[in-house]
Amino acid sequence: DPAEAGLGASGHLDLGSAARTPLDVEGARHVVLRQLAMGPRSRRQLEDKLRRRDCPDDIAEAGLDRMATVGLVDDQAYAEMLVGAKQAGRGLGHGAPVRAW
């Protein structure tokens, strides 16, 4: 039965109909690593993603703390990357001020 398999009428996976199981430590780690593989993310962005995936706050906090300890989550480096990208997009040098977005 396609409905029991989580498939919609078209035969594609229907993520909206399946009840989500809250993420455990390994599941949260996988989500964070997959997000970071796609590009730099702030801690807040990762927290929001984990929250949307029904990750308990204590698991999210502990996991992100660990990722920060090993240098995978670094808001300072993320902010510097954003400023550099903004400056490069405007053709500005390193010393040029960046206006508020």
C-alpha positions in Angstrom: 0.0 0.0 0.0 1.6 3.3 -1.1 0.0 5.3 1.8 1.6 2.9 4.4 5.0 3.4 2.7 4.7 7.2 3.1 4.0 7.6 -0.7 1.5 10.1 -2.0 -0.9 9.5 -4.8 1.8 10.2 -7.4 4.1 7.6 -5.9 6.5 10.1 -4.5 7.6 10.3 -0.9 5.1 12.5 1.0 7.0 14.0 3.9 4.1 16.0 5.1 1.9 13.0 6.0 4.4 11.0 7.9 4.8 11.8 11.6 8.3 12.8 12.4 10.3 11.1 15.1 12.3 13.6 17.2 16.0 13.5 16.2 18.4 11.7 18.4 22.1 12.7 18.8 23.2 10.9 15.6 20.3 12.3 13.6 21.1 15.8 14.7 24.7 15.3 13.9 23.8 14.1 10.4 21.5 17.1 9.8 24.2 19.6 10.9 27.0 17.9 8.8 24.8 17.8 5.8 24.0 21.6 6.2 27.6 22.4 6.6 28.5 20.4 3.5 26.3 22.6 1.5 28.0 25.8 2.7 28.8 27.8 5.8 26.0 28.3 8.3 25.6 30.3 11.5 24.8 28.6 14.7 21.4 30.2 14.6 20.7 28.8 11.2 21.6 25.3 12.4 19.5 25.7 15.5 16.5 26.7 13.4 17.1 23.7 11.0 17.2 21.3 14.0 14.1 22.8 15.5 12.2 22.4 12.3 13.3 18.7 12.3 11.9 18.3 15.8 15.2 18.0 17.5 15.0 18.4 21.3 16.7 21.6 22.5 19.1 19.9 24.8 20.4 17.6 22.0 20.7 20.5 19.6 22.6 22.6 22.1 25.0 19.8 23.1 25.6 18.9 19.5 26.3 22.4 18.3 28.5 23.1 21.3 30.6 20.0 20.3 30.7 21.2 16.7 31.9 24.7 17.9 34.6 23.1 20.0 36.1 21.3 17.0 35.7 24.4 14.9 32.9 23.3 12.5 30.5 26.0 13.8 32.2 29.4 14.2 29.9 32.4 14.1 32.9 34.8 14.0 34.4 33.1 10.9 30.9 33.0 9.3 30.4 36.8 9.9 33.9 37.5 8.4 33.0 35.4 5.4 29.7 37.4 4.9 31.5 40.7 5.2 34.2 39.6 2.7 31.6 38.4 0.2 29.6 41.6 0.6 32.8 43.7 0.0 33.9 41.6 -3.0 30.4 41.9 -4.5 30.7 45.6 -4.4 34.3 45.7 -5.6 35.4 47.2 -2.3 38.7 46.8 -0.6 39.4 45.2 2.7 39.3 48.6 4.5 36.1 49.8 3.0 33.1 50.0 5.4 30.2 47.8 4.8 26.8 49.5 5.0 24.0 47.9 6.9 21.8 45.6 4.8 
